[in-house]
Amino acid sequence: MTDRPSIARLDLNLLVALDALLTERSVTKAAERLHLSQPALSASLARLRTHFGDPLLARRGNAYELTPLALRLAEHTTAALESARRVFESQAEWDPGESTREFSIYGSDYSLATAGRRTAALAAERAPGVRFRFMLHNPQIVEDAGNRLRSADGLFMPHGFLTDLPFTDLWTDTWVVIAATGHPSISERVTLDDVARLPWVFTYQSQSAFTSATRQIQQLGIEPKVEAVVESFLALPMFVAGTDRLGLIQAGLAEYATRIAAVRAYDLPFDATPIHNAMWWHPMHRRDPEHEWLRSIVAEAMRL
Protein backbone atom coordinates (compact mmCIF):
# COMPACT_ATOMS: atom_id res chain seq x y z
CA MET A 1 0.00 0.00 0.00
CA THR A 2 1.05 3.60 -0.49
CA ASP A 3 0.19 6.83 1.27
CA ARG A 4 0.36 8.79 -1.97
CA PRO A 5 -3.07 10.17 -2.96
CA SER A 6 -4.80 8.68 -5.98
CA ILE A 7 -4.73 10.92 -9.05
CA ALA A 8 -8.51 10.46 -9.18
CA ARG A 9 -8.76 12.55 -6.01
CA LEU A 10 -6.48 15.31 -7.31
CA ASP A 11 -7.78 18.51 -8.89
CA LEU A 12 -5.86 18.82 -12.16
CA ASN A 13 -6.58 22.55 -12.13
CA LEU A 14 -3.88 22.65 -9.48
CA LEU A 15 -1.38 21.70 -12.19
CA VAL A 16 -2.26 24.89 -14.07
CA ALA A 17 -1.83 26.92 -10.88
CA LEU A 18 1.44 25.18 -10.04
CA ASP A 19 2.90 25.89 -13.47
CA ALA A 20 1.99 29.58 -13.24
CA LEU A 21 3.35 29.92 -9.69
CA LEU A 22 6.64 28.23 -10.54
CA THR A 23 7.04 30.29 -13.69
CA GLU A 24 6.09 33.68 -12.24
CA ARG A 25 7.43 33.08 -8.70
CA SER A 26 4.72 35.43 -7.49
CA VAL A 27 1.12 34.86 -6.43
CA THR A 28 0.11 38.26 -7.80
CA LYS A 29 1.71 37.76 -11.23
CA ALA A 30 0.50 34.15 -11.47
CA ALA A 31 -3.06 35.28 -10.67
CA GLU A 32 -2.85 37.95 -13.38
CA ARG A 33 -1.56 35.40 -15.87
CA LEU A 34 -4.47 33.03 -15.15
CA HIS A 35 -7.05 35.84 -14.86
CA LEU A 36 -7.89 34.79 -11.31
CA SER A 37 -8.22 36.75 -8.11
CA GLN A 38 -5.25 36.74 -5.78
CA PRO A 39 -7.23 35.07 -2.94
CA ALA A 40 -8.26 32.27 -5.32
CA LEU A 41 -4.67 31.55 -6.33
CA SER A 42 -3.50 31.86 -2.72
CA ALA A 43 -6.00 29.13 -1.87
CA SER A 44 -4.56 26.95 -4.64
CA LEU A 45 -1.05 27.56 -3.32
CA ALA A 46 -2.18 26.52 0.16
CA ARG A 47 -3.57 23.25 -1.24
CA LEU A 48 -0.35 22.62 -3.17
CA ARG A 49 1.74 23.26 -0.06
CA THR A 50 -0.38 20.77 1.87
CA HIS A 51 -0.12 18.18 -0.90
CA PHE A 52 3.67 18.42 -1.25
CA GLY A 53 4.42 19.18 2.40
CA ASP A 54 6.63 22.03 1.21
CA PRO A 55 6.21 25.83 1.00
CA LEU A 56 7.25 25.82 -2.71
CA LEU A 57 7.61 29.62 -2.67
CA ALA A 58 9.80 30.99 0.12
CA ARG A 59 9.93 34.73 0.81
CA ARG A 60 13.38 36.32 0.60
CA GLY A 61 13.08 40.02 1.39
CA ASN A 62 10.56 41.52 -1.00
CA ALA A 63 10.67 38.60 -3.44
CA TYR A 64 9.92 34.88 -3.49
CA GLU A 65 12.36 32.10 -4.31
CA LEU A 66 11.60 28.53 -5.32
CA THR A 67 12.41 25.89 -2.74
CA PRO A 68 14.65 22.98 -3.80
CA LEU A 69 11.54 20.83 -4.33
CA ALA A 70 9.90 23.57 -6.41
CA LEU A 71 13.01 23.78 -8.60
CA ARG A 72 12.73 20.04 -9.27
CA LEU A 73 9.01 20.32 -9.98
CA ALA A 74 9.62 23.15 -12.43
CA GLU A 75 11.53 20.75 -14.67
CA HIS A 76 8.42 18.56 -15.10
CA THR A 77 5.37 20.76 -14.61
CA THR A 78 5.33 22.45 -18.02
CA ALA A 79 5.81 19.10 -19.78
CA ALA A 80 3.02 17.52 -17.71
CA LEU A 81 0.67 20.41 -18.46
CA GLU A 82 1.44 20.22 -22.18
CA SER A 83 0.80 16.46 -22.16
CA ALA A 84 -2.52 16.95 -20.38
CA ARG A 85 -3.51 19.64 -22.86
CA ARG A 86 -2.80 17.32 -25.77
CA VAL A 87 -4.87 14.55 -24.20
CA PHE A 88 -7.96 16.74 -23.94
CA GLU A 89 -7.45 18.42 -27.32
CA SER A 90 -7.25 15.09 -29.16
CA GLN A 91 -10.06 14.40 -31.60
CA ALA A 92 -11.36 11.20 -33.18
CA GLU A 93 -11.15 12.86 -36.59
CA TRP A 94 -8.69 15.68 -37.18
CA ASP A 95 -9.02 18.11 -40.08
CA PRO A 96 -5.78 20.09 -40.56
CA GLY A 97 -7.69 22.68 -42.59
CA GLU A 98 -9.79 23.51 -39.51
CA SER A 99 -7.12 23.05 -36.84
CA THR A 100 -5.52 25.78 -34.74
CA ARG A 101 -2.96 23.48 -33.15
CA GLU A 102 0.55 24.75 -32.44
CA PHE A 103 3.44 22.39 -33.17
CA SER A 104 6.75 22.95 -31.39
CA ILE A 105 10.04 21.88 -32.94
CA TYR A 106 13.65 22.21 -31.76
CA GLY A 107 16.55 22.65 -34.16
CA SER A 108 19.74 24.51 -35.00
CA ASP A 109 19.44 27.81 -36.83
CA TYR A 110 20.52 25.92 -39.99
CA SER A 111 17.69 23.38 -39.75
CA LEU A 112 15.10 25.99 -38.82
CA ALA A 113 16.18 28.22 -41.73
CA THR A 114 15.84 25.29 -44.13
CA ALA A 115 13.37 22.64 -42.93
CA GLY A 116 11.48 24.96 -40.59
CA ARG A 117 11.00 27.69 -43.17
CA ARG A 118 9.85 25.32 -45.90
CA THR A 119 7.57 23.39 -43.54
CA ALA A 120 5.85 26.55 -42.32
CA ALA A 121 5.34 27.75 -45.90
CA LEU A 122 3.77 24.47 -47.06
CA ALA A 123 1.63 24.14 -43.93
CA ALA A 124 0.29 27.67 -44.46
CA GLU A 125 -1.15 26.49 -47.78
CA ARG A 126 -2.66 23.27 -46.41
CA ALA A 127 -3.64 24.28 -42.87
CA PRO A 128 -3.76 28.08 -42.46
CA GLY A 129 -4.85 27.88 -38.82
CA VAL A 130 -1.95 25.67 -37.71
CA ARG A 131 0.92 27.46 -35.97
CA PHE A 132 4.55 26.53 -35.38
CA ARG A 133 6.90 27.35 -32.55
CA PHE A 134 10.50 26.83 -33.71
CA MET A 135 13.00 26.78 -30.86
CA LEU A 136 16.81 26.71 -30.93
CA HIS A 137 18.26 23.62 -29.33
CA ASN A 138 21.40 23.47 -27.20
CA PRO A 139 23.64 20.61 -26.00
CA GLN A 140 21.53 20.12 -22.87
CA ILE A 141 18.35 19.67 -24.91
CA VAL A 142 20.03 17.20 -27.27
CA GLU A 143 21.47 15.19 -24.37
CA ASP A 144 18.02 15.04 -22.73
CA ALA A 145 16.06 14.59 -25.97
CA GLY A 146 14.08 11.62 -24.69
CA ASN A 147 12.50 13.75 -21.97
CA ARG A 148 12.36 17.04 -23.88
CA LEU A 149 10.42 15.45 -26.72
CA ARG A 150 7.61 14.53 -24.33
CA SER A 151 6.56 18.18 -24.43
CA ALA A 152 7.71 19.07 -27.96
CA ASP A 153 6.71 17.65 -31.32
CA GLY A 154 10.11 17.18 -32.87
CA LEU A 155 13.81 17.87 -33.04
CA PHE A 156 15.61 18.54 -36.32
CA MET A 157 18.98 16.83 -35.92
CA PRO A 158 21.38 14.92 -38.20
CA HIS A 159 21.95 11.24 -37.59
CA GLY A 160 24.87 10.46 -35.32
CA PHE A 161 23.75 12.18 -32.11
CA LEU A 162 20.56 10.41 -31.01
CA THR A 163 19.58 6.78 -30.55
CA ASP A 164 16.51 4.85 -29.41
CA LEU A 165 14.04 7.45 -30.70
CA PRO A 166 11.84 7.22 -33.81
CA PHE A 167 12.77 9.52 -36.66
CA THR A 168 11.65 10.67 -40.09
CA ASP A 169 14.44 11.10 -42.63
CA LEU A 170 14.30 14.46 -44.39
CA TRP A 171 17.20 15.51 -46.61
CA THR A 172 20.91 15.06 -47.19
CA ASP A 173 23.43 17.88 -47.28
CA THR A 174 27.20 18.20 -47.27
CA TRP A 175 29.85 20.57 -45.92
CA VAL A 176 31.72 23.42 -47.57
CA VAL A 177 34.52 25.60 -46.24
CA ILE A 178 34.18 29.36 -46.41
CA ALA A 179 36.93 31.95 -46.49
CA ALA A 180 37.01 35.72 -46.90
CA THR A 181 36.70 36.99 -50.44
CA GLY A 182 40.20 37.82 -51.68
CA HIS A 183 41.85 35.70 -48.97
CA PRO A 184 45.63 36.21 -49.47
CA SER A 185 46.45 32.51 -49.01
CA ILE A 186 43.65 30.91 -51.02
CA SER A 187 42.97 31.21 -54.71
CA GLU A 188 41.00 28.45 -56.44
CA ARG A 189 40.84 25.75 -53.79
CA VAL A 190 41.43 25.00 -50.12
CA THR A 191 44.18 22.45 -49.40
CA LEU A 192 44.86 20.24 -46.40
CA ASP A 193 47.83 22.47 -45.69
CA ASP A 194 45.42 25.43 -45.48
CA VAL A 195 43.20 23.44 -43.11
CA ALA A 196 46.14 22.77 -40.81
CA ARG A 197 47.83 26.17 -41.08
CA LEU A 198 45.03 28.74 -41.03
CA PRO A 199 42.89 29.71 -38.00
CA TRP A 200 39.27 28.60 -37.76
CA VAL A 201 35.93 29.68 -36.40
CA PHE A 202 33.84 26.70 -35.27
CA THR A 203 30.15 26.44 -34.52
CA TYR A 204 30.45 23.90 -31.71
CA GLN A 205 33.42 22.44 -29.89
CA SER A 206 32.70 20.06 -27.02
CA GLN A 207 32.36 16.35 -26.35
CA SER A 208 28.62 16.36 -27.06
CA ALA A 209 28.37 19.29 -29.49
CA PHE A 210 30.39 19.10 -32.68
CA THR A 211 30.05 18.71 -36.43
CA SER A 212 30.97 15.58 -38.33
CA ALA A 213 33.37 17.53 -40.56
CA THR A 214 35.38 18.93 -37.63
CA ARG A 215 35.72 15.40 -36.26
CA GLN A 216 36.97 14.24 -39.65
CA ILE A 217 39.61 16.97 -39.66
CA GLN A 218 40.90 15.67 -36.33
CA GLN A 219 40.79 12.10 -37.63
CA LEU A 220 43.10 13.21 -40.43
CA GLY A 221 45.67 14.05 -37.75
CA ILE A 222 45.04 17.79 -37.89
CA GLU A 223 44.29 19.79 -34.74
CA PRO A 224 42.57 22.96 -36.02
CA LYS A 225 43.64 26.32 -34.63
CA VAL A 226 40.32 27.57 -33.29
CA GLU A 227 40.21 31.33 -32.75
CA ALA A 228 36.46 31.66 -32.12
CA VAL A 229 33.44 29.50 -31.38
CA VAL A 230 29.98 30.80 -32.30
CA GLU A 231 26.96 28.56 -31.80
CA SER A 232 25.20 29.78 -34.92
CA PHE A 233 25.67 28.61 -38.49
CA LEU A 234 23.89 31.71 -39.80
CA ALA A 235 26.22 34.07 -37.93
CA LEU A 236 29.42 32.20 -38.77
CA PRO A 237 30.11 34.00 -42.10
CA MET A 238 30.35 37.31 -40.22
CA PHE A 239 33.24 35.88 -38.18
CA VAL A 240 35.06 34.82 -41.36
CA ALA A 241 34.63 37.89 -43.57
CA GLY A 242 37.60 40.23 -43.48
CA THR A 243 39.83 37.77 -41.61
CA ASP A 244 42.19 34.93 -42.49
CA ARG A 245 39.92 32.41 -40.74
CA LEU A 246 38.19 29.43 -42.29
CA GLY A 247 34.73 28.19 -41.36
CA LEU A 248 32.53 25.18 -42.02
CA ILE A 249 28.88 25.47 -43.04
CA GLN A 250 26.37 23.26 -44.78
CA ALA A 251 26.22 23.53 -48.56
CA GLY A 252 22.55 24.46 -48.20
CA LEU A 253 23.66 27.72 -46.55
CA ALA A 254 26.46 28.58 -49.00
CA GLU A 255 24.33 30.94 -51.09
CA TYR A 256 23.08 32.67 -47.95
CA ALA A 257 26.62 33.04 -46.61
CA THR A 258 27.97 34.64 -49.78
CA ARG A 259 24.98 36.98 -49.88
CA ILE A 260 25.27 38.36 -46.34
CA ALA A 261 29.07 38.53 -46.04
CA ALA A 262 32.16 38.95 -48.19
CA VAL A 263 33.01 35.24 -48.21
CA ARG A 264 33.48 32.55 -50.81
CA ALA A 265 32.58 28.85 -50.54
CA TYR A 266 35.02 26.07 -51.47
CA ASP A 267 34.89 22.30 -51.59
CA LEU A 268 36.64 20.55 -48.73
CA PRO A 269 39.98 18.91 -49.57
CA PHE A 270 38.68 15.56 -48.31
CA ASP A 271 35.52 13.50 -48.75
CA ALA A 272 33.28 14.81 -46.00
CA THR A 273 30.66 12.50 -44.53
CA PRO A 274 27.23 13.59 -45.83
CA ILE A 275 24.79 15.17 -43.38
CA HIS A 276 21.70 12.96 -43.13
CA ASN A 277 19.10 15.24 -41.56
CA ALA A 278 16.04 13.87 -39.78
CA MET A 279 13.20 14.88 -37.50
CA TRP A 280 13.30 12.95 -34.23
CA TRP A 281 10.19 12.50 -32.12
CA HIS A 282 8.92 10.69 -29.05
CA PRO A 283 7.26 7.25 -29.39
CA MET A 284 4.13 8.63 -27.67
CA HIS A 285 3.31 10.39 -30.97
CA ARG A 286 3.48 7.23 -33.10
CA ARG A 287 -0.30 6.83 -33.57
CA ASP A 288 -1.27 10.49 -33.16
CA PRO A 289 -3.01 11.52 -36.43
CA GLU A 290 -2.04 15.16 -35.91
CA HIS A 291 1.60 14.23 -35.49
CA GLU A 292 1.42 11.88 -38.47
CA TRP A 293 0.28 14.87 -40.52
CA LEU A 294 3.18 16.94 -39.17
CA ARG A 295 5.71 14.27 -40.13
CA SER A 296 4.26 13.98 -43.60
CA ILE A 297 4.20 17.74 -44.20
CA VAL A 298 7.82 18.15 -43.05
CA ALA A 299 8.97 15.29 -45.29
CA GLU A 300 7.01 16.66 -48.26
CA ALA A 301 8.38 20.15 -47.74
CA MET A 302 11.94 18.86 -47.93
CA ARG A 303 11.24 16.91 -51.11
CA LEU A 304 10.01 20.00 -52.98
Buried (B, 14 or more C-beta within 10 A) or exposed (E): EEEEEEEEEEEEEBBBBBBBBBBBBBBEBBBBBBEBEEEEBBEBBEBBBEBBEBBBBEEEEEEBEBBEEBEEBBEEBBBBBBEEEBEEEEEEEBEBEEBEBEBBBBBBBBBBBBBBEBBBEBBEEEBEEBBBEBBEBEBEBBBEBBEBBBBBBBBBBBBEBBEEBBBBEBBEBBBBBBBBEEBEEBEEEBEBEBBBEBEBBBBBBEEEBBBBBBEBBEEEEBEBEEBBBBBEBBBBBBBBBEBBBBBBBBBBBBEBBBEBBEBBBBBBBBEBBBBBBBBBBBEEBEEBEBBEBBBEBBBBBBEE
